[in-house]
Amino acid sequence: MPPRGGPCAWQGAAREEQDRNRDTDTDTAMDAGEGRPQPHLAALVLARGGSKGIPLKNIKLLAGVPLIGWVLRAAIDAGVFHSIWVSTDHDEIEKVAKQFGAQVHRRSPEVSQDSSTSLEAIIEFLNHHHEVDIVGNIQATSPCLHPSDLIKVADLIQKEGFDSVFSVVRRHQFRWSEVKKGENKMTEPQNLNPAKRYRRQDWPGELYENGSFYFAKRHLIEKGYLQGGKMAYYEMRAEHSVDIDIDIDWPIAEQRVLSFGYFGKEPLKEVKLLVCSIDGCLTNGRIYVTEDHKEMVSYDYRDIVGIDLLKKRGIQVRLISDRDCSKTLSAMQLGCVAKVNATNKLQVLKDWQEDMSLSWKEVAYLGNEESDVECLKQAGMSGVPADACAAAQKAAGYICKSRGGCGAVREFTEHIFLLLEKVNSARKQLEEISSAGKERGRNENSRKGNKELMEKE
């Protein structure tokens, strides 16, 4: 949703890379070829702890990633910001922001109220950070934001001299005047002639703010404006214009993110191997001991179904544990290759990856303990159950809603399948683009041939 800035406002590596960006300030950043200081461009995400609609909405998991994480990932990978900040009043939001590589500005209670405006919070931030010349206010509720959008906007405000740039989306919607209850009048068309309704393909539509971001220079903000001076809009693709405002949007947003979200610099690849930690993922980590000293564990049948589904899709599933649970595995009869008593899980994972001649992007890993952290970091796709330890959650790309031994494997399986759909969709798009390019080339060659033949005649 648009920033609540009041009437005046409406008038007018990734983590390593971010660490390097922090060392670059206005004294050292120079315009290419011009030898003068480059204005300090800071990304700023406003993330209050209080939310009337969804409690702690900004860090609620969306498709396995905290909501704020999607925009921070895009901002960091864009590589155009000198610093990236989250302005918050909440400890948990601060923790998540730092995990994703952002710096944190602790906002005061005065600008953390339900009635506080975005403009007030941004001005407070500028009062504490005099090095900042331009603020890119990115909305945490826009999880389909891509780095390419931010790069183009940075060029508009840094190279083309605009004072403010904001995001819009094109809508093809007919508007009618509102008739309030009790009024004795008829509604009137606002942007159409009912007798000559446009076909969608014949009407360019209208531009609406989508609330993804608002960039503005310091001098403009200090005058009380988020939009003003020399203004420009940036038109985002409709499929990238996702704004989470009410709870009912969440399931829809998850599907949109999985289809159109930004997952990082490296292209996704089809997963061919899932390695799952046994204790705490396939089981709930509890061990029951009988009177005759035999161990028993429990597991969720849904997880067994998930493993079977993966196998049917041609994805190998292998199990790993740092204790000897061979008898348990034998009793479960899963038919999976397993390694128990694994003192070095990462080495086992590397051996399996090399034996199968896979790239790391083709390996998925589901873990839950500190012994899984390096494996989670190495695998191309990584996940943890909801009750995984903090270190494992920090290293994972996906955090399940389900706990270990309670459907987490099945849930991660569904996540893999959804991402495989994204991979297949991207592959088809590339094939279509390639086919169109070849067809264009053939047509051009044909035209050249006809021209040469006509010239000879």
C-alpha positions in Angstrom: 0.0 0.0 0.0 1.2 3.6 -0.6 3.1 5.3 2.2 1.0 7.2 4.6 2.7 10.6 4.2 -0.2 13.0 4.7 -1.4 15.6 2.1 2.0 17.1 1.5 3.5 13.8 0.6 1.0 13.3 -2.2 1.7 16.6 -3.8 4.4 16.6 -5.5 26.8 -13.2 -1.5 24.7 -11.1 -1.2 25.6 -10.3 2.5 29.3 -10.0 1.6 28.5 -7.7 -1.2 26.4 -5.6 1.2 29.3 -5.5 3.6 31.5 -4.1 0.9 28.8 -1.6 -0.1 28.8 -0.3 3.5 32.4 0.7 3.3 31.6 2.9 0.3 30.3 6.3 1.3 29.9 9.7 -0.4 33.5 10.6 0.2 34.8 7.6 -1.9 32.0 6.8 -4.3 32.7 8.6 -7.6 30.6 9.0 -10.7 32.1 6.9 -13.4 34.4 9.1 -15.6 33.5 12.3 -13.8 35.6 12.2 -10.7 33.1 13.8 -8.4 31.4 12.2 -5.3 28.4 10.1 -6.1 25.3 10.8 -4.0 24.7 8.2 -1.3 21.7 6.1 -2.2 20.2 4.2 0.7 17.5 1.6 0.5 15.1 1.9 3.5 12.5 -0.6 4.4 10.0 0.5 7.1 8.9 -2.4 9.2 6.9 -1.6 12.3 6.3 -4.4 14.8 2.6 -3.5 15.2 0.2 -4.6 12.5 -3.6 -4.5 12.9 -4.2 -6.9 10.0 -1.5 -9.6 10.5 0.6 -9.7 13.7 4.3 -9.3 12.9 3.4 -9.4 9.2 6.8 -8.2 8.0 8.5 -11.4 9.2 5.8 -13.9 8.7 6.9 -16.7 6.4 5.9 -16.3 2.8 6.8 -19.3 0.6 9.3 -20.3 3.3 11.0 -16.9 3.5 10.2 -14.0 5.9 8.2 -11.4 4.0 10.8 -8.7 4.5 13.5 -11.1 3.2 12.2 -11.0 -0.4 12.7 -7.3 -0.8 16.0 -7.3 1.1 17.3 -10.0 -1.2 16.3 -8.0 -4.3 17.9 -4.8 -2.9 21.2 -6.4 -2.0 21.5 -8.2 -5.3 20.7 -5.0 -7.3 24.1 -3.7 -6.2 23.1 0.0 -6.6 22.7 1.0 -2.9 25.5 2.3 -0.8 23.7 1.1 2.3 20.6 -1.0 3.0 18.5 -0.3 6.1 15.5 -1.6 7.9 13.7 0.9 10.2 12.0 -1.0 13.0 10.9 -0.8 16.6 10.9 -4.6 17.1 13.6 -7.0 18.3 12.5 -10.0 16.1 12.3 -7.8 13.0 15.8 -6.5 13.7 17.1 -10.0 14.1 15.6 -11.1 10.7 16.8 -7.9 9.0 20.4 -8.6 10.1 20.2 -12.2 9.0 19.5 -11.0 5.5 22.4 -8.5 5.5 20.6 -5.2 6.2 21.6 -2.6 8.8 19.0 -1.6 11.4 17.8 1.8 12.4 15.9 1.6 15.7 13.0 4.0 15.2 11.6 5.9 18.1 8.2 5.3 19.7 7.1 8.7 18.4 7.2 7.4 14.8 6.0 3.8 15.6 2.4 4.5 16.3 -0.6 3.4 14.2 -1.1 7.0 13.3 2.6 7.6 12.3 3.3 8.3 8.6 6.0 6.8 6.4 7.2 10.4 5.8 7.8 10.9 9.5 9.8 7.6 9.8 11.9 8.5 6.8 12.7 12.0 8.1 13.7 10.6 11.4 16.0 8.2 9.6 17.6 11.0 7.7 18.1 13.0 10.9 20.3 10.2 12.1 22.1 9.5 8.9 23.5 12.7 7.4 25.6 10.8 4.8 22.4 9.8 2.9 21.5 11.9 -0.1 18.7 9.8 -1.7 16.3 7.4 0.0 14.8 4.4 -1.8 11.8 3.6 0.4 11.0 0.0 -0.5 7.8 -1.5 0.8 8.2 -4.8 2.7 4.8 -5.9 1.4 5.9 -6.2 -2.2 7.6 -9.6 -2.3 7.8 -9.9 -6.1 10.2 -7.0 -6.5 13.2 -7.8 -8.7 16.7 -6.2 -8.7 16.4 -5.2 -12.4 13.6 -2.8 -11.4 15.7 -1.2 -8.7 18.7 -0.8 -11.0 16.6 1.0 -13.6 15.1 3.3 -11.0 18.5 4.1 -9.6 19.6 5.2 -13.1 16.5 7.5 -13.4 17.3 9.3 -10.2 21.1 9.3 -10.3 21.9 9.7 -14.0 18.8 11.3 -15.5 18.3 13.9 -12.7 14.9 13.1 -11.4 14.1 14.2 -7.9 11.6 11.5 -7.2 10.6 8.2 -8.8 7.7 5.9 -7.8 6.4 2.6 -9.0 3.1 2.1 -10.9 1.3 -0.8 -12.6 -1.0 -0.7 -15.7 -4.6 -1.7 -15.0 -7.4 -2.3 -17.4 -10.3 -1.5 -15.2 -13.4 0.6 -15.9 -14.3 3.1 -13.1 -17.8 4.4 -12.1 -18.8 7.2 -9.8 -19.9 6.1 -6.3 -23.5 6.5 -5.3 -23.9 6.7 -1.5 -26.9 5.1 0.2 -29.8 7.5 0.3 -28.6 9.7 -2.6 -31.1 10.1 -5.4 -28.8 10.0 -8.4 -27.4 7.6 -10.9 -23.8 6.4 -11.3 -21.8 7.9 -14.1 -18.9 6.3 -16.1 -15.5 7.8 -15.2 -13.1 6.5 -17.9 -15.3 4.9 -20.5 -18.2 5.4 -22.9 -20.6 2.5 -22.2 -21.9 2.7 -25.8 -18.4 2.2 -27.1 -16.6 -0.1 -24.6 -13.0 -0.7 -25.4 -11.7 -4.1 -26.1 -8.7 -4.8 -23.7 -6.3 -5.0 -26.6 -7.5 -1.7 -28.0 -7.2 0.2 -24.7 -3.8 1.1 -23.2 -5.3 1.1 -19.7 -4.4 3.5 -16.8 -1.4 3.8 -14.5 -1.9 3.2 -10.8 0.6 3.4 -7.9 1.3 -0.1 -6.7 3.2 0.9 -3.6 6.4 -1.1 -4.3 8.8 1.8 -3.8 9.2 5.5 -3.6 12.6 7.1 -4.3 13.2 10.7 -3.4 16.1 13.0 -2.8 16.9 14.4 0.7 16.0 18.0 0.0 12.6 17.0 -1.2 11.9 14.8 1.8 13.0 17.5 4.2 10.4 19.8 2.7 7.7 17.2 3.4 7.4 15.5 0.1 7.8 11.9 -1.0 6.8 12.8 -4.6 7.6 16.2 -6.1 10.2 18.2 -8.0 11.1 16.6 -11.3 9.0 13.4 -11.0 9.0 10.1 -13.0 7.1 6.9 -12.6 8.5 3.5 -13.2 6.0 1.0 -14.7 6.4 -2.5 -13.2 5.1 -5.7 -14.8 1.6 -6.6 -13.5 2.8 -10.1 -12.3 5.4 -8.4 -10.1 2.9 -6.1 -8.5 2.0 -8.0 -5.4 0.9 -6.1 -2.3 0.0 -8.0 0.8 -2.4 -6.0 2.9 -5.0 -8.4 4.4 -4.7 -12.0 5.5 -6.8 -13.4 2.7 -4.1 -12.3 0.3 -1.5 -14.6 1.8 -2.1 -17.9 0.0 -2.5 -16.0 -3.3 0.7 -14.1 -2.7 2.6 -17.4 -2.0 1.6 -18.7 -5.4 2.5 -15.5 -7.1 5.9 -15.4 -5.4 6.6 -19.0 -6.4 5.7 -18.2 -10.0 7.2 -14.6 -10.4 9.4 -13.9 -7.4 13.1 -13.3 -7.3 15.1 -16.3 -6.0 18.6 -15.0 -6.3 21.3 -14.4 -8.9 21.9 -18.0 -9.8 19.3 -19.6 -12.2 17.2 -22.4 -10.7 17.9 -25.9 -11.8 15.9 -29.1 -11.6 16.5 -30.9 -8.3 17.8 -34.5 -8.7 18.7 -35.4 -5.1 17.1 -34.7 -1.8 19.2 -35.4 1.3 17.1 -35.5 4.5 18.4 -35.5 8.1 16.6 -38.3 10.0 16.4 -37.1 13.5 14.3 -33.9 13.8 13.2 -33.9 10.1 11.9 -37.3 9.2 11.2 -38.0 12.9 10.3 -35.5 15.7 13.7 -36.1 17.3 12.2 -37.9 20.3 13.5 -41.4 21.2 11.3 -43.7 23.3 13.0 -46.4 25.3 11.2 -49.6 26.3 11.8 -51.6 29.4 14.0 -54.0 27.5 16.1 -51.1 26.3 14.8 -51.0 22.7 14.5 -47.6 21.0 11.3 -46.5 19.3 10.6 -43.4 17.2 7.5 -42.0 15.5 7.1 -40.6 12.1 4.3 -39.1 10.0 2.9 -41.1 7.1 2.6 -37.9 5.1 6.4 -37.7 5.0 6.6 -41.2 3.6 4.1 -40.3 0.9 6.3 -37.3 0.1 9.4 -39.5 -0.3 7.5 -41.8 -2.6 6.3 -38.8 -4.7 9.9 -37.6 -5.1 11.0 -41.1 -6.2 8.2 -41.2 -8.8 9.4 -37.9 -10.2 12.9 -39.4 -10.6 14.4 -37.5 -7.6 16.7 -39.6 -5.4 16.1 -39.4 -1.7 19.0 -40.2 0.7 19.0 -40.0 4.5 21.7 -39.0 6.9 22.2 -39.1 10.7 25.0 -38.4 13.1 23.9 -41.3 15.3 23.4 -45.0 14.7 19.7 -45.4 13.8 20.1 -48.3 11.3 17.5 -50.5 13.1 15.0 -47.7 12.9 15.6 -47.3 9.2 15.3 -51.0 8.7 11.9 -51.0 10.4 10.6 -48.1 8.4 11.5 -49.9 5.1 11.9 -46.7 3.1 14.3 -48.2 0.5 16.6 -45.1 0.6 20.3 -45.0 0.7 21.3 -43.9 4.1 24.4 -42.9 6.1 24.4 -43.2 9.9 27.1 -42.3 12.3 28.0 -39.4 10.0 30.5 -37.3 11.9 31.0 -35.0 8.9 27.7 -34.5 7.2 29.1 -32.1 4.7 31.7 -34.5 3.5 29.0 -37.2 3.0 26.9 -34.7 1.0 29.9 -33.8 -1.2 30.7 -37.5 -1.8 27.1 -38.2 -2.9 27.0 -35.0 -5.1 30.2 -36.1 -6.8 29.2 -39.7 -7.2 26.0 -38.6 -9.0 27.9 -35.9 -11.1 25.5 -33.2 -9.9 25.9 -29.5 -9.6 25.0 -28.0 -6.2 22.0 -26.4 -7.8 20.6 -29.9 -8.4 20.9 -30.9 -4.7 18.2 -30.2 -2.0 18.9 -30.6 1.7 16.5 -30.7 4.7 18.1 -30.3 8.1 17.4 -29.0 11.5 20.5 -28.9 13.7 23.8 -27.1 13.8 25.5 -30.2 12.3 23.3 -29.5 9.2 24.2 -25.8 8.8 27.1 -26.2 6.3 25.1 -28.6 4.2 22.2 -26.2 4.2 24.5 -23.4 3.0 26.0 -25.6 0.2 22.9 -27.1 -1.3 21.1 -25.3 -4.1 17.8 -25.7 -2.3 17.6 -25.9 1.5 14.9 -26.2 4.1 14.3 -26.7 7.8 11.3 -27.7 9.9 9.5 -25.0 11.9 11.2 -26.2 15.1 14.7 -26.3 13.7 17.5 -24.6 15.7 18.2 -20.9 15.1 21.5 -21.5 13.3 19.8 -23.9 10.8 16.9 -21.5 10.2 19.3 -18.7 9.4 21.2 -20.9 6.9 18.0 -22.3 5.2 16.3 -20.9 2.1 12.9 -22.3 3.2 11.4 -22.6 6.6 8.5 -25.1 6.8 5.3 -24.4 8.6 5.3 -28.1 9.9 7.5 -29.3 12.7 10.0 -32.2 12.3 8.2 -35.6 12.2 4.9 -33.9 11.6 4.8 -33.4 7.8 7.9 -31.2 7.2 9.3 -33.6 4.6 6.0 -33.7 2.7 5.8 -29.9 2.9 9.3 -29.5 1.6 8.5 -32.0 -1.2 5.6 -29.7 -2.3 8.0 -26.7 -2.2 10.4 -28.6 -4.5 7.6 -29.5 -6.9 6.4 -25.8 -7.1 10.0 -24.7 -7.9 10.3 -27.4 -10.5 7.3 -25.8 -12.2 9.0 -22.5 -12.1 12.1 -24.1 -13.7 10.0 -25.7 -16.4 8.2 -22.5 -17.1 11.4 -20.5 -17.4 12.8 -23.2 -19.8 9.7 -22.9 -22.0 10.0 -19.2 -22.1 13.7 -19.4 -23.2 12.7 -21.9 -25.8 10.0 -19.6 -27.1 12.4 -16.7 -27.2 15.0 -18.7 -29.0 12.5 -20.0 -31.5 11.2 -16.5 -32.1 14.7 -15.3 -32.6 15.5 -18.0 -35.1 12.3 -17.4 -37.0 13.1 -13.7 -37.1 16.5 -14.5 -38.5 15.1 -16.8 -41.2 12.6 -14.1 -42.2 15.4 -11.5 -42.4 17.5 -13.8 -44.5 14.5 -14.5 -46.8 13.9 -10.8 -47.3 17.6 -10.3 -48.1 17.5 -13.1 -50.6 14.4 -11.8 -52.3 15.9 -8.3 -52.5 19.1 -9.6 -54.1 17.1 -11.7 -56.6 15.1 -8.6 -57.5 18.2 -6.6 -58.0 19.7 -9.2 -60.3 16.5 -9.3 -62.4 
